[in-house]
Amino acid sequence: MILDREVVAAAVRALDLEALGQRRWFAAKGEPVTSARLAHAFGLTATHALALVDLRVGAREGRTERYALAVVADADVPEGAREADETDGVWRALAAAIAEARTIPALPREGGPAVESGSAGSAAVDAALVCRPATGFAALWDTPAALVATATERPLGRDQSNTSVVLGDSLLLKGYRRIQPGLNPDLELTAYLSEEAGFPGVPRLAGWAEAVTREAGTATVAMLSEFVAHADDVYEATAEQLAALIAAPGSVSIEWATELAEDLGTLVAGLHAALATPPADAPDLAPRLATHDELKAWRMDAHRQLNAAINAVAPVDAALAAELRDAGAQIAARASRFEAAATAPLVMRIHADLHLGQILTADDGYRVIDFEGEPLRPIEDRRRLDSPLRDVASLLRSLDHVARSAARRAERRVGAPIEDPGLDIEAWIERSRARFLRAYAEGLRRAGAPFAPDLDLLDAFEVAKECYEFVYAATVLPSWLWAPRDGMRWLLAHGEA
């Protein structure tokens, strides 16, 4: 079976709409998918295609969201093709197209055989998949580009809202499932940091693919980058280490146990210094001072998050919602510091979703990954300038959460409360914060970054972030509500940042 547009369209029509709504990458959680329509299909090989599918989402009139689906020919199904899984070779075929710098026209609407790369076929082309290797591709793949098509392929195995496969233990192909018009900040910032800034704390870029369509313009479809072998995400590695220390007899040095925090402070300082000092020919990356309207918007958004947190938590845990309401005035007062800054803070491009799970630790150091920001927001919102302290606040909240998670993990393994823990988690949290902030401030100073941390502003970002965590936990993972609960209690008990 050779894929043509009609075969791919038949595979799309056969999709289980209810199952689609349960996928990790589906953005509109909890909303019904009422229809699926093929927008464009790109033949990567005779039997592999990448489909752009418009899903109708929501009750009544609903709205349309576009997603990328991998499709593979299959003679054993009535449609002649089906949605591919991560081992069917479609994502590898896309990586091969990137390595070979192919431009692939969309399969023509009247059907027929797959169109060869670079040929418009007999029908008008209303879309194309533009695939390009980066300048660093050859350093990451030292054999002919055509051999990417025969590389070993395996799923990355991390929980994420995209699809990532490892090719030949050298390359990582990340396919973005939610397709939105514009340049994905993950590609944009990875390219800048690895190719222009020379920042070693990100995986090196190897290439990318973009869909160019008449109706929606250009959208990022995939990114090919360095695969960091033998790496663990810092959240899981830290949780495991802390759980073992808590359950161990005796006690460990708090300075030794918090070395990670100092390393991370230096890492994030390097990241922010690189983002704060782009070249003059990169206007989209140029930092500036925040406006009063932006400061006001930060405050108003924090207050909205507080209200949303109370409303989201109430159906799940009425007592916790009441606790939040009682602390509401105190939380709002802390968030009001956004408009009380003595001088206008700097805004610049940031990671925008920085937590320990977005940092890898390997034998040769750390890598920051996933610069997408919050995937539910439009691309242009995710590319807006923001305060680097939003990243810092997010990472400090993550340090708090991982420590408390480790304590619970240790108790589960022991099977009882630990009366004499080998590591005092509260002391670890406080010392980790202090070491992180000291290393961060020193790293900025050494790099000549044009700003220094403002602790009052940081405090406002932290309480706002914890409010967001309540909303996320209550709507997506109610069993995680203890994390923002204990984190917010800590913030309120400790007052000033």
C-alpha positions, -999 to +999 in steps of 0.1 A: +000+000+000+014+034-011+000+063+009-020+090-009-041+117+005-074+096+005-058+068+023-044+092+050-078+109+052-095+075+057-071+068+086-080+101+101-117+094+098-112+061+116-096+077+147-112+071+180-123+106+190-128+098+226-094+082+229-078+112+213-092+134+240-073+113+266-039+117+250-011+133+270-005+158+241-041+168+237-044+204+250-081+207+257-083+183+286-118+174+297-134+187+265-150+164+239-135+159+204-165+160+180-147+156+147-114+151+130-106+164+095-074+160+075-060+194+067-027+184+050-006+152+046+031+150+038+045+118+023+078+111+041+083+078+024+059+057+003+045+042+035+050+069+061+032+103+063+029+132+087-007+144+089-019+178+101-054+171+115-080+197+126-099+185+156-132+201+165-131+206+203-158+215+228-195+214+231-220+233+209-202+252+182-167+244+196-134+255+181-107+239+159-073+229+171-046+215+148-024+185+157+003+165+140-003+128+137+020+101+123+004+078+098+018+045+085+005+022+057-011-010+070-027-036+047-043-053+078-068-024+084-097-016+062-086+020+056-051+009+044-034+030+070-035+038+107-021+062+132+015+051+138+031+045+171+066+056+182+083+024+167+067+025+132+095+047+118+075+078+109+094+101+132+127+086+120+116+093+084+109+129+094+144+131+109+158+118+077+140+145+057+155+171+080+190+156+076+186+157+038+171+192+037+141+181+019+110+202+010+080+180+008+048+192-009+015+181+006-001+151-010-025+163-037-062+165-028-073+144-057-054+114-045-028+095-065+007+083-054+029+101-029+045+132-044+083+130-046+103+156-027+108+188-047+080+180-072+047+198-072+029+170-089-001+176-111-022+195-085-017+229-070+004+227-038-014+244-008+012+233+018+048+222+021+069+206+048+102+225+049+130+204+066+164+218+072+196+206+091+213+231+114+249+241+111+258+218+140+243+187+124+275+173+111+292+175+145+264+154+159+260+129+131+294+120+116+281+096+089+262+104+057+229+122+063+211+095+043+219+070+070+196+087+095+168+068+077+183+035+088+193+045+124+180+026+154+149+043+168+134+041+203+110+062+223+125+087+247+104+073+275+097+106+293+062+119+301+057+149+279+032+167+258+051+160+226+066+129+210+103+123+212+124+095+197+161+087+200+179+080+168+212+060+169+219+072+204+231+105+188+200+125+179+167+133+195+137+141+173+109+160+191+076+162+172+053+189+184+018+176+185-001+208+190+006+228+158+002+266+162+012+293+137+045+310+144+080+301+155+080+277+185+101+293+213+116+259+219+133+259+185+140+297+186+158+297+220+176+264+215+189+277+182+200+310+197+216+295+228+234+267+211+244+283+178+249+320+186+254+324+223+275+292+226+258+284+259+268+249+269+238+242+291+214+232+263+214+203+238+229+214+205+205+220+176+207+196+147+177+207+126+140+215+123+109+211+102+082+237+095+048+234+078+040+262+055+003+264+046-018+289+026-043+292+054-021+294+085+014+305+074+044+289+090+043+266+120+071+246+137+065+209+134+096+193+148+131+199+162+161+177+158+188+181+185+216+164+203+206+134+224+222+137+259+231+100+267+229+086+302+211+116+315+185+118+342+161+146+349+171+165+380+137+162+397+138+124+397+175+121+405+171+146+434+140+129+447+157+096+448+188+109+465+169+128+491+146+099+499+177+077+505+193+103+527+161+108+547+157+070+553+194+065+561+206+061+597+226+089+613+228+123+596+244+138+565+261+172+560+236+198+549+263+215+529+271+184+510+234+176+504+227+211+490+256+213+465+230+208+437+213+241+445+245+260+441+252+243+408+217+251+396+221+288+406+252+290+385+235+272+356+204+295+356+226+326+359+245+315+328+212+309+309+197+343+319+230+361+312+230+346+277+194+355+270+198+391+284+227+399+261+217+390+226+233+405+195+219+437+180+206+419+150+182+398+171+154+423+180+130+396+191+155+388+219+163+423+230+156+430+267+141+462+280+126+477+311+091+466+322+062+490+317+038+500+344+011+482+325+031+450+326+037+453+364-001+459+368-008+429+346+015+407+367-004+417+399-038+412+383-028+378+369-016+367+404-049+378+419-068+359+392-047+328+399-056+330+436-093+331+428-089+303+403-070+283+429-098+286+454-125+278+429-105+248+415-097+234+449-132+238+465-148+207+448-117+186+456-108+196+491-132+220+508-110+224+539-080+234+518-101+259+498-112+274+531-076+277+542-068+295+509-097+319+514-085+327+549-050+334+537-063+353+506-056+388+519-021+378+529-014+362+495-028+391+476-007+416+496+024+396+487+014+397+450+008+434+452+046+438+454+046+436+416+035+473+415+057+484+444+090+479+428+114+509+434+127+507+399+114+492+367+126+456+364+142+441+333+120+420+310+136+396+285+132+362+269+130+335+296+125+297+298+089+303+311+084+268+325+116+262+344+115+234+370+137+205+379+121+182+354+133+205+326+169+201+336+190+170+327+221+159+346+247+140+327+284+130+332+295+162+314+271+186+332+236+200+331+213+207+301+182+229+302+155+216+279+119+223+267+118+261+261+082+259+249+067+277+279+031+268+287+019+248+257-017+258+262-009+295+255-006+309+219+029+310+204+031+348+205+022+349+242+050+324+249+075+345+230+068+376+250+094+392+272+090+385+309+110+388+341+138+363+346+127+361+382+096+341+370+121+313+361+138+317+395+106+315+414+095+284+395+127+267+402+126+276+439+091+262+441+104+230+424+131+226+450+105+229+477+082+204+460+110+178+453+121+178+490+086+172+503+080+146+477+112+128+487+100+128+524+068+111+513+087+087+491+110+077+520+081+071+544+063+049+518+094+028+514+100+025+552+063+019+557+060+043+586+068+079+597+105+083+600+112+095+636+148+103+632+155+112+595+190+112+582+183+146+565+161+174+578+140+184+549+130+218+562+167+227+567+175+214+532+148+236+517+161+267+535+198+261+528+191+251+491+173+284+486+201+304+501+228+286+481+208+288+449+202+326+452+238+333+462+252+314+433+226+329+409+234+365+420+272+358+418+268+342+383+249+372+370+276+395+384+305+376+369+287+374+335+280+411+334+243+406+332+223+439+331+202+431+362+204+416+397+177+397+416+151+418+435+139+396+464+106+415+469+097+409+432+109+373+435+085+368+465+056+380+445+064+356+417+067+327+441+033+332+457+018+336+422+035+304+410+022+285+440-014+297+432-009+283+397+002+250+411-030+247+431-050+252+399-029+226+380-031+200+408-068+204+414-077+201+377-051+176+364-035+157+394-056+161+427-033+136+445-005+163+442-025+190+461-003+185+491+027+200+473+012+236+467-005+233+501+027+227+520+046+251+497+022+279+503+022+273+540+060+276+540+059+309+520+034+324+543+052+313+574+085+327+562+071+361+552+097+381+534+118+365+506 
